[in-house]
Amino acid sequence: MNDDEKRRIADEFDDAVNMTPKEIEDWLDTDESRSVGQKNGGGESVGHASGRRIVKILRTKKADLTDADYAHMKKVHGYVARHAKQRPKGDITHTDWRYSLMNWGNDPEK
């Protein structure tokens, strides 16, 4: 992965993730966060696990990010972009749609 590709991925990730590490951590501790998403074999949803990884990425210096981190950042951007297009009508405050996005570090109400 070259520097230009890493820069592009980082920019897209920064656009997709609009929550701080602390906001994501606090969110992941809620029942609402744990109530949504496709579950892994261990019971944790894919999005919830992604949220924990996003916090680690956000707290890592850019120079210390690995190719695997950049691959996850690309996955986050793709998920947020696809999911955002499925916005339901009406108030989204207490919807599974919003909760799922928040597990991926994006609060559509921000």
Rosetta blueprint (number, residue, H / E / L):
1 M L
2 N L
3 D H
4 D H
5 E H
6 K H
7 R H
8 R H
9 I H
10 A H
11 D H
12 E H
13 F H
14 D H
15 D H
16 A H
17 V L
18 N L
19 M L
20 T L
21 P H
22 K H
23 E H
24 I H
25 E H
26 D H
27 W H
28 L H
29 D L
30 T L
31 D H
32 E H
33 S H
34 R H
35 S L
36 V L
37 G L
38 Q L
39 K E
40 N L
41 G L
42 G L
43 G L
44 E L
45 S E
46 V H
47 G H
48 H H
49 A H
50 S H
51 G H
52 R H
53 R H
54 I H
55 V H
56 K H
57 I H
58 L H
59 R L
60 T L
61 K L
62 K H
63 A H
64 D H
65 L L
66 T L
67 D H
68 A H
69 D H
70 Y H
71 A H
72 H H
73 M H
74 K H
75 K H
76 V H
77 H H
78 G H
79 Y H
80 V H
81 A H
82 R H
83 H H
84 A H
85 K L
86 Q L
87 R L
88 P L
89 K L
90 G L
91 D L
92 I L
93 T L
94 H L
95 T L
96 D H
97 W H
98 R H
99 Y H
100 S H
101 L H
102 M H
103 N H
104 W L
105 G L
106 N L
107 D L
108 P L
109 E L
110 K L
